[in-house]
Amino acid sequence: MDLNDLYSQHQLSLMRADATPSRLARTKHFATAGAFANKVLAYQRSIGAAASGGWLRSRETPDWSAAKPMTK
C-alpha cells in the first residue's frame, strides 16, 4: 500500500472541497477524503502504527461550509 499516495489523494480531496462553491461537490469531495482517511487509518491500525491515533484526530472534517457562501 502506498501511504504517500493515499495522503496525497486525501489532501487533494480536501483542497477541492475547499475550492468549490457547490455544496453538492463539496460534500462529494469530503466523502472522498473520508474514504482515503479510512484507508490510511485501517492500514495504520493493521500494522500497529503509533501514528494511527493522531491520524484519527486529524481527519475530523472542520465545518468549512460556514466560511464560504454556497451555490447550487
VOVOSE-92222 format. One record per residue: residue in one letter; residue number from 0; x, z, y of N, C-alpha, C in turn. Coordinates in nm, 4 decimals, decimal comma. Layout:
residu = A | num = NUM | n.px = X | n.pz = Z | n.py = Y | ca.px = X | ca.pz = Z | ca.py = Y | c.px = X | c.pz = Z | c.py = Y
...
//
This chain:
residu = M | num = 0 | n.px = 0,0849 | n.pz = 0,0000 | n.py = -0,1176 | ca.px = 0,0000 | ca.pz = 0,0000 | ca.py = 0,0000 | c.px = 0,0896 | c.pz = 0,0000 | c.py = 0,1240
residu = D | num = 1 | n.px = 0,0571 | n.pz = -0,0833 | n.py = 0,2196 | ca.px = 0,1348 | ca.pz = -0,0943 | ca.py = 0,3432 | c.px = 0,0700 | c.pz = -0,0087 | c.py = 0,4518
residu = L | num = 2 | n.px = 0,1201 | n.pz = 0,1135 | n.py = 0,4678 | ca.px = 0,0628 | ca.pz = 0,2036 | ca.py = 0,5669 | c.px = 0,0788 | c.pz = 0,1510 | c.py = 0,7086
residu = N | num = 3 | n.px = 0,1911 | n.pz = 0,0858 | n.py = 0,7369 | ca.px = 0,2089 | ca.pz = 0,0314 | ca.py = 0,8715 | c.px = 0,1008 | c.pz = -0,0697 | c.py = 0,9049
residu = D | num = 4 | n.px = 0,0637 | n.pz = -0,1513 | n.py = 0,8088 | ca.px = -0,0429 | ca.pz = -0,2484 | ca.py = 0,8321 | c.px = -0,1757 | c.pz = -0,1769 | c.py = 0,8549
residu = L | num = 5 | n.px = -0,2048 | n.pz = -0,0751 | n.py = 0,7753 | ca.px = -0,3294 | ca.pz = -0,0002 | ca.py = 0,7940 | c.px = -0,3333 | c.pz = 0,0673 | c.py = 0,9306
residu = Y | num = 6 | n.px = -0,2220 | n.pz = 0,1308 | n.py = 0,9697 | ca.px = -0,2162 | ca.pz = 0,1949 | ca.py = 1,1018 | c.px = -0,2375 | c.pz = 0,0909 | c.py = 1,2115
residu = S | num = 7 | n.px = -0,1746 | n.pz = -0,0240 | n.py = 1,1968 | ca.px = -0,1859 | ca.pz = -0,1301 | ca.py = 1,2965 | c.px = -0,3294 | c.pz = -0,1808 | c.py = 1,3074
residu = Q | num = 8 | n.px = -0,3922 | n.pz = -0,2066 | n.py = 1,1932 | ca.px = -0,5304 | ca.pz = -0,2549 | ca.py = 1,1945 | c.px = -0,6254 | c.pz = -0,1504 | c.py = 1,2540
residu = H | num = 9 | n.px = -0,5994 | n.pz = -0,0233 | n.py = 1,2249 | ca.px = -0,6800 | ca.pz = 0,0849 | ca.py = 1,2814 | c.px = -0,6692 | c.pz = 0,0842 | c.py = 1,4342
residu = Q | num = 10 | n.px = -0,5468 | n.pz = 0,0767 | n.py = 1,4841 | ca.px = -0,5260 | ca.pz = 0,0777 | ca.py = 1,6288 | c.px = -0,5858 | c.pz = -0,0459 | c.py = 1,6955
residu = L | num = 11 | n.px = -0,5714 | n.pz = -0,1620 | n.py = 1,6330 | ca.px = -0,6308 | ca.pz = -0,2834 | ca.py = 1,6893 | c.px = -0,7827 | c.pz = -0,2717 | c.py = 1,6976
residu = S | num = 12 | n.px = -0,8429 | n.pz = -0,2136 | n.py = 1,5972 | ca.px = -0,9884 | ca.pz = -0,1957 | ca.py = 1,5993 | c.px = -1,0312 | c.pz = -0,1028 | c.py = 1,7118
residu = L | num = 13 | n.px = -0,9550 | n.pz = 0,0047 | n.py = 1,7329 | ca.px = -0,9870 | ca.pz = 0,0959 | ca.py = 1,8428 | c.px = -0,9695 | c.pz = 0,0276 | c.py = 1,9781
residu = M | num = 14 | n.px = -0,8645 | n.pz = -0,0530 | n.py = 1,9924 | ca.px = -0,8432 | ca.pz = -0,1243 | ca.py = 2,1186 | c.px = -0,9538 | c.pz = -0,2271 | c.py = 2,1427
residu = R | num = 15 | n.px = -0,9966 | n.pz = -0,2933 | n.py = 2,0366 | ca.px = -1,1061 | ca.pz = -0,3898 | ca.py = 2,0513 | c.px = -1,2354 | c.pz = -0,3185 | c.py = 2,0918
residu = A | num = 16 | n.px = -1,2593 | n.pz = -0,2024 | n.py = 2,0324 | ca.px = -1,3781 | ca.pz = -0,1249 | ca.py = 2,0683 | c.px = -1,3732 | c.pz = -0,0844 | c.py = 2,2153
residu = D | num = 17 | n.px = -1,2581 | n.pz = -0,0450 | n.py = 2,2607 | ca.px = -1,2428 | ca.pz = -0,0029 | ca.py = 2,3996 | c.px = -1,2581 | c.pz = -0,1200 | c.py = 2,4965
residu = A | num = 18 | n.px = -1,2218 | n.pz = -0,2392 | n.py = 2,4543 | ca.px = -1,2198 | ca.pz = -0,3549 | ca.py = 2,5438 | c.px = -1,3536 | c.pz = -0,4276 | c.py = 2,5550
residu = T | num = 19 | n.px = -1,4434 | n.pz = -0,4054 | n.py = 2,4622 | ca.px = -1,5673 | ca.pz = -0,4835 | ca.py = 2,4646 | c.px = -1,6767 | c.pz = -0,4151 | c.py = 2,5464
residu = P | num = 20 | n.px = -1,7526 | n.pz = -0,4921 | n.py = 2,6216 | ca.px = -1,8652 | ca.pz = -0,4339 | ca.py = 2,6935 | c.px = -1,9917 | c.pz = -0,4247 | c.py = 2,6060
residu = S | num = 21 | n.px = -1,9878 | n.pz = -0,4821 | n.py = 2,4876 | ca.px = -2,1044 | ca.pz = -0,4864 | ca.py = 2,3995 | c.px = -2,1134 | c.pz = -0,3610 | c.py = 2,3130
residu = R | num = 22 | n.px = -2,2258 | n.pz = -0,2933 | n.py = 2,3195 | ca.px = -2,2465 | ca.pz = -0,1728 | ca.py = 2,2375 | c.px = -2,2406 | c.pz = -0,2083 | c.py = 2,0885
residu = L | num = 23 | n.px = -2,3016 | n.pz = -0,3196 | n.py = 2,0497 | ca.px = -2,3008 | ca.pz = -0,3598 | ca.py = 1,9090 | c.px = -2,1592 | c.pz = -0,3887 | c.py = 1,8607
residu = A | num = 24 | n.px = -2,0839 | n.pz = -0,4651 | n.py = 1,9377 | ca.px = -1,9460 | ca.pz = -0,4959 | ca.py = 1,8982 | c.px = -1,8621 | c.pz = -0,3690 | c.py = 1,8930
residu = R | num = 25 | n.px = -1,8825 | n.pz = -0,2792 | n.py = 1,9895 | ca.px = -1,8077 | ca.pz = -0,1532 | ca.py = 1,9904 | c.px = -1,8353 | c.pz = -0,0731 | c.py = 1,8635
residu = T | num = 26 | n.px = -1,9611 | n.pz = -0,0658 | n.py = 1,8265 | ca.px = -1,9986 | ca.pz = 0,0070 | ca.py = 1,7053 | c.px = -1,9317 | c.pz = -0,0542 | c.py = 1,5819
residu = K | num = 27 | n.px = -1,9311 | n.pz = -0,1860 | n.py = 1,5748 | ca.px = -1,8679 | ca.pz = -0,2538 | ca.py = 1,4610 | c.px = -1,7171 | c.pz = -0,2282 | c.py = 1,4579
residu = H | num = 28 | n.px = -1,6527 | n.pz = -0,2311 | n.py = 1,5746 | ca.px = -1,5084 | ca.pz = -0,2061 | ca.py = 1,5793 | c.px = -1,4763 | c.pz = -0,0616 | c.py = 1,5399
residu = F | num = 29 | n.px = -1,5584 | n.pz = 0,0339 | n.py = 1,5845 | ca.px = -1,5371 | ca.pz = 0,1734 | ca.py = 1,5445 | c.px = -1,5573 | c.pz = 0,1900 | c.py = 1,3940
residu = A | num = 30 | n.px = -1,6547 | n.pz = 0,1204 | n.py = 1,3384 | ca.px = -1,6766 | ca.pz = 0,1285 | ca.py = 1,1936 | c.px = -1,5571 | c.pz = 0,0723 | c.py = 1,1176
residu = T | num = 31 | n.px = -1,5033 | n.pz = -0,0377 | n.py = 1,1675 | ca.px = -1,3852 | ca.pz = -0,0962 | ca.py = 1,1046 | c.px = -1,2663 | c.pz = -0,0008 | c.py = 1,1140
residu = A | num = 32 | n.px = -1,2475 | n.pz = 0,0593 | n.py = 1,2320 | ca.px = -1,1389 | ca.pz = 0,1571 | ca.py = 1,2491 | c.px = -1,1573 | c.pz = 0,2742 | c.py = 1,1532
residu = G | num = 33 | n.px = -1,2809 | n.pz = 0,3192 | n.py = 1,1374 | ca.px = -1,3091 | ca.pz = 0,4289 | ca.py = 1,0458 | c.px = -1,2768 | c.pz = 0,3940 | c.py = 0,9018
residu = A | num = 34 | n.px = -1,3044 | n.pz = 0,2706 | n.py = 0,8642 | ca.px = -1,2733 | ca.pz = 0,2271 | ca.py = 0,7265 | c.px = -1,1223 | c.pz = 0,2280 | c.py = 0,7029
residu = F | num = 35 | n.px = -1,0454 | n.pz = 0,1796 | n.py = 0,8018 | ca.px = -0,8994 | ca.pz = 0,1839 | ca.py = 0,7885 | c.px = -0,8496 | c.pz = 0,3280 | c.py = 0,7849
residu = A | num = 36 | n.px = -0,9074 | n.pz = 0,4129 | n.py = 0,8687 | ca.px = -0,8668 | ca.pz = 0,5534 | ca.py = 0,8702 | c.px = -0,8940 | c.pz = 0,6200 | c.py = 0,7362
residu = N | num = 37 | n.px = -1,0067 | n.pz = 0,5891 | n.py = 0,6760 | ca.px = -1,0386 | ca.pz = 0,6457 | ca.py = 0,5441 | c.px = -0,9395 | c.pz = 0,6002 | c.py = 0,4381
residu = K | num = 38 | n.px = -0,8959 | n.pz = 0,4748 | n.py = 0,4461 | ca.px = -0,7955 | ca.pz = 0,4254 | ca.py = 0,3504 | c.px = -0,6631 | c.pz = 0,4995 | c.py = 0,3672
residu = V | num = 39 | n.px = -0,6225 | n.pz = 0,5185 | n.py = 0,4922 | ca.px = -0,4980 | ca.pz = 0,5917 | ca.py = 0,5190 | c.px = -0,5094 | c.pz = 0,7335 | c.py = 0,4661
residu = L | num = 40 | n.px = -0,6180 | n.pz = 0,8011 | n.py = 0,4992 | ca.px = -0,6379 | ca.pz = 0,9389 | ca.py = 0,4563 | c.px = -0,6385 | c.pz = 0,9505 | c.py = 0,3037
residu = A | num = 41 | n.px = -0,7098 | n.pz = 0,8606 | n.py = 0,2375 | ca.px = -0,7160 | ca.pz = 0,8651 | ca.py = 0,0906 | c.px = -0,5781 | c.pz = 0,8463 | c.py = 0,0303
residu = Y | num = 42 | n.px = -0,5010 | n.pz = 0,7525 | n.py = 0,0856 | ca.px = -0,3666 | ca.pz = 0,7296 | ca.py = 0,0326 | c.px = -0,2781 | c.pz = 0,8523 | c.py = 0,0561
residu = Q | num = 43 | n.px = -0,2825 | n.pz = 0,9056 | n.py = 0,1767 | ca.px = -0,2002 | ca.pz = 1,0229 | ca.py = 0,2056 | c.px = -0,2345 | c.pz = 1,1388 | c.py = 0,1132
residu = R | num = 44 | n.px = -0,3615 | n.pz = 1,1611 | n.py = 0,0936 | ca.px = -0,4028 | ca.pz = 1,2699 | ca.py = 0,0042 | c.px = -0,3598 | c.pz = 1,2432 | c.py = -0,1393
residu = S | num = 45 | n.px = -0,3645 | n.pz = 1,1167 | n.py = -0,1817 | ca.px = -0,3296 | ca.pz = 1,0845 | ca.py = -0,3199 | c.px = -0,1832 | c.pz = 1,1116 | c.py = -0,3510
residu = I | num = 46 | n.px = -0,0991 | n.pz = 1,1045 | n.py = -0,2493 | ca.px = 0,0433 | ca.pz = 1,1323 | ca.py = -0,2717 | c.px = 0,0829 | c.pz = 1,2721 | c.py = -0,2241
residu = G | num = 47 | n.px = -0,0160 | n.pz = 1,3501 | n.py = -0,1792 | ca.px = 0,0112 | ca.pz = 1,4867 | ca.py = -0,1356 | c.px = 0,0881 | c.pz = 1,4944 | c.py = -0,0051
residu = A | num = 48 | n.px = 0,0684 | n.pz = 1,3964 | n.py = 0,0824 | ca.px = 0,1417 | ca.pz = 1,3925 | ca.py = 0,2092 | c.px = 0,0926 | c.pz = 1,5025 | c.py = 0,3022
residu = A | num = 49 | n.px = 0,1852 | n.pz = 1,5752 | n.py = 0,3596 | ca.px = 0,1513 | ca.pz = 1,6821 | ca.py = 0,4529 | c.px = 0,0842 | c.pz = 1,6278 | c.py = 0,5788
residu = A | num = 50 | n.px = 0,1078 | n.pz = 1,5014 | n.py = 0,6101 | ca.px = 0,0517 | ca.pz = 1,4418 | ca.py = 0,7315 | c.px = -0,0984 | c.pz = 1,4180 | c.py = 0,7217
residu = S | num = 51 | n.px = -0,1559 | n.pz = 1,4266 | n.py = 0,6035 | ca.px = -0,2975 | ca.pz = 1,3920 | ca.py = 0,5889 | c.px = -0,3875 | c.pz = 1,4806 | c.py = 0,6732
residu = G | num = 52 | n.px = -0,3529 | n.pz = 1,6062 | n.py = 0,6903 | ca.px = -0,4329 | ca.pz = 1,6951 | ca.py = 0,7739 | c.px = -0,4329 | c.pz = 1,6516 | c.py = 0,9186
residu = G | num = 53 | n.px = -0,3173 | n.pz = 1,6098 | n.py = 0,9690 | ca.px = -0,3071 | ca.pz = 1,5620 | ca.py = 1,1064 | c.px = -0,3806 | c.pz = 1,4316 | c.py = 1,1260
residu = W | num = 54 | n.px = -0,3755 | n.pz = 1,3459 | n.py = 1,0266 | ca.px = -0,4458 | ca.pz = 1,2182 | ca.py = 1,0373 | c.px = -0,5958 | c.pz = 1,2416 | c.py = 1,0446
residu = L | num = 55 | n.px = -0,6458 | n.pz = 1,3369 | n.py = 0,9687 | ca.px = -0,7885 | ca.pz = 1,3659 | ca.py = 0,9697 | c.px = -0,8326 | c.pz = 1,4064 | c.py = 1,1096
residu = R | num = 56 | n.px = -0,7565 | n.pz = 1,4910 | n.py = 1,1752 | ca.px = -0,7917 | ca.pz = 1,5331 | ca.py = 1,3108 | c.px = -0,7794 | c.pz = 1,4184 | c.py = 1,4098
residu = S | num = 57 | n.px = -0,6755 | n.pz = 1,3366 | n.py = 1,3957 | ca.px = -0,6508 | ca.pz = 1,2316 | ca.py = 1,4944 | c.px = -0,7457 | c.pz = 1,1137 | c.py = 1,4809
residu = R | num = 58 | n.px = -0,8152 | n.pz = 1,1011 | n.py = 1,3691 | ca.px = -0,9015 | ca.pz = 0,9853 | ca.py = 1,3507 | c.px = -1,0425 | c.pz = 1,0080 | c.py = 1,4035
residu = E | num = 59 | n.px = -1,0698 | n.pz = 1,1276 | n.py = 1,4553 | ca.px = -1,2019 | ca.pz = 1,1523 | ca.py = 1,5116 | c.px = -1,2208 | c.pz = 1,0619 | c.py = 1,6316
residu = T | num = 60 | n.px = -1,3307 | n.pz = 0,9922 | n.py = 1,6351 | ca.px = -1,3554 | ca.pz = 0,8940 | ca.py = 1,7396 | c.px = -1,4107 | c.pz = 0,9632 | c.py = 1,8636
residu = P | num = 61 | n.px = -1,3420 | n.pz = 0,9484 | n.py = 1,9766 | ca.px = -1,3952 | ca.pz = 1,0059 | ca.py = 2,1001 | c.px = -1,5171 | c.pz = 0,9272 | c.py = 2,1458
residu = D | num = 62 | n.px = -1,5969 | n.pz = 0,9879 | n.py = 2,2287 | ca.px = -1,7140 | ca.pz = 0,9189 | ca.py = 2,2806 | c.px = -1,6750 | c.pz = 0,8375 | c.py = 2,4021
residu = W | num = 63 | n.px = -1,6141 | n.pz = 0,7219 | n.py = 2,3775 | ca.px = -1,5713 | ca.pz = 0,6353 | ca.py = 2,4860 | c.px = -1,6891 | c.pz = 0,5620 | c.py = 2,5470
residu = S | num = 64 | n.px = -1,8016 | n.pz = 0,5604 | n.py = 2,4777 | ca.px = -1,9161 | ca.pz = 0,4846 | ca.py = 2,5274 | c.px = -1,9646 | c.pz = 0,5398 | c.py = 2,6612
residu = A | num = 65 | n.px = -1,9441 | n.pz = 0,6668 | n.py = 2,6865 | ca.px = -1,9891 | ca.pz = 0,7260 | ca.py = 2,8126 | c.px = -1,9030 | c.pz = 0,6794 | c.py = 2,9301
residu = A | num = 66 | n.px = -1,7830 | n.pz = 0,6361 | n.py = 2,9030 | ca.px = -1,6900 | ca.pz = 0,5983 | ca.py = 3,0088 | c.px = -1,7039 | c.pz = 0,4530 | c.py = 3,0521
residu = K | num = 67 | n.px = -1,7724 | n.pz = 0,3732 | n.py = 2,9743 | ca.px = -1,7824 | ca.pz = 0,2293 | ca.py = 3,0049 | c.px = -1,9286 | c.pz = 0,1881 | c.py = 3,0101
residu = P | num = 68 | n.px = -1,9641 | n.pz = 0,1055 | n.py = 3,1066 | ca.px = -2,1017 | ca.pz = 0,0543 | ca.py = 3,1089 | c.px = -2,1269 | c.pz = -0,0370 | c.py = 2,9893
residu = M | num = 69 | n.px = -2,2462 | n.pz = -0,0344 | n.py = 2,9389 | ca.px = -2,2819 | ca.pz = -0,1140 | ca.py = 2,8230 | c.px = -2,3603 | c.pz = -0,2383 | c.py = 2,8630
residu = T | num = 70 | n.px = -2,3417 | n.pz = -0,3423 | n.py = 2,7860 | ca.px = -2,4235 | ca.pz = -0,4621 | ca.py = 2,7999 | c.px = -2,4712 | c.pz = -0,5027 | c.py = 2,6630
residu = K | num = 71 | n.px = -2,5775 | n.pz = -0,5765 | n.py = 2,6579 | ca.px = -2,6356 | ca.pz = -0,6268 | ca.py = 2,5336 | c.px = -2,6752 | c.pz = -0,5131 | c.py = 2,4455
//
